[in-house]
């Protein structure tokens, strides 16, 4: 596949799965605007719905008032939600149970099928991550509105190592100045501040007698950005699996 085909394939997946990503906002004192704190995403794990994000996003939210996320276009507060955390891997999750859904009129949400068997698929080497950059996400109580999801593509050749305190991590070289649009035009994307907590997804391929099928595999959670070193660090999906298994054990 040529680069334009790769990018269009990513665009198609972004269009199909962008609704799993949740922008998280908070309001500062004496200000009529809500600022983007970070991102999160919804997963379906053992037939339960969870919001996954970074621990540092949850900690940052404590400095704001009226913290909420947007699900299916509805702003829903988090002030009574209990987050389960993994400090060593900078991740946090909360269970969105039936009571929460009923109270907030969430009849149906789209969540990533975490446990779907994709063992027959092979990774293509193409990755992308999604999130809501703070510079493009400000809500105003007096009518202003700005909410924009951003997606960023990377490939396996950009894999690298990074000095990080995250125990289970995967790192990539990321030069914003070299980014291209789907039409192969150079365009510097918004700053990555606010993207923390968003999902890293891998495009995977299954080839058989019927043709080629593409699918997505969750690879990690965006956690750190070292702008000067041009590196980004994700928490590996295995850490997310371990945390969700621990949480499900408390729900039984």
C-alpha positions, 0 to 999 in steps of 0.5 A, a space after each residue: 500500500 502507498 502512503 496515501 492509502 495508509 493515511 486514508 485507511 487510518 482516516 476511515 478507522 478514525 471516523 468509525 471509532 472516534 466516538 470512543 474517545 472522551 474529552 475531559 474538561 474542568 472549570 477554573 475559579 472565576 472563569 466562564 470557560 471549561 478547559 481541556 484537561 485530558 482525554 480518555 476512552 471507553 472499552 468493553 471488558 468482560 461485558 462491562 463498560 470502563 473509561 480508561 485514562 491516565 492517572 496524571 489526568 485524574 490528578 490534574 482534574 483535582 485542581 479544577 471545579 466541575 470536571 466532566 467528560 462528554 459522552 455521546 454529546 452529553 456532558 457528564 460530571 465525574 465528581 462522584 466517580 471512583 477511579 482505580 489506579 496503577 501508579 507504576 503505569 500512570 493509568 486510571 479507570 472507572 466503571 460505568 455501571 448501569 446506575 451511572 448510565 441510567 442516571 445520565 441517560 446514557 442508553 448506549 455508548 460505543 466502546 472498544 471491544 477489548 477482548 475480541 479475539 484477533 490472534 489471527 491478525 498480523 500487525 501492519 506496522 501502522 499505528 495511530 492515536 487519538 485525543 483532544 488537544 487542550 489548545 483546540 478544546 475550550 468550552 464557554 458558558 456564554 455560548 462559545 464552543 470548540 471541541 475537536 478530536 485530533 488523530 496522529 499517525 506513526 509507524 513501527 519504524 519510529 519505535 524507540 526507547 525513552 527514559 520514563 518512570 512508566 513500568 510497562 511502556 512503548 515509545 515512538 519518535 514523533 516530530 510534529 514538523 514532519 507530519 502530513 495530512 491525508 493529502 500529503 500536505 505538510 501541516 504541524 498538528 496542535 500541541 499534544 497537551 490534552 491528548 494524554 489518556 487517549 488510545 494508541 491503536 494498531 491497524 492489523 491485517 488478516 489475509 485469507 482465501 476471501 481477501 484482506 480484512 483490516 481490524 484494530 488492536 488496542 496497543 496502549 494509552 498516551 501518557 508522556 510527551 517529551 517535546 524537545 527530545 521528540 519522543 512520546 511514551 505510551 503505557 502498554 496495553 498489558 498494564 491496562 488488562 491487569 488493572 481492568 482484571 483487578 477491578 472486575 475482581 472487586 465487582 464480582 
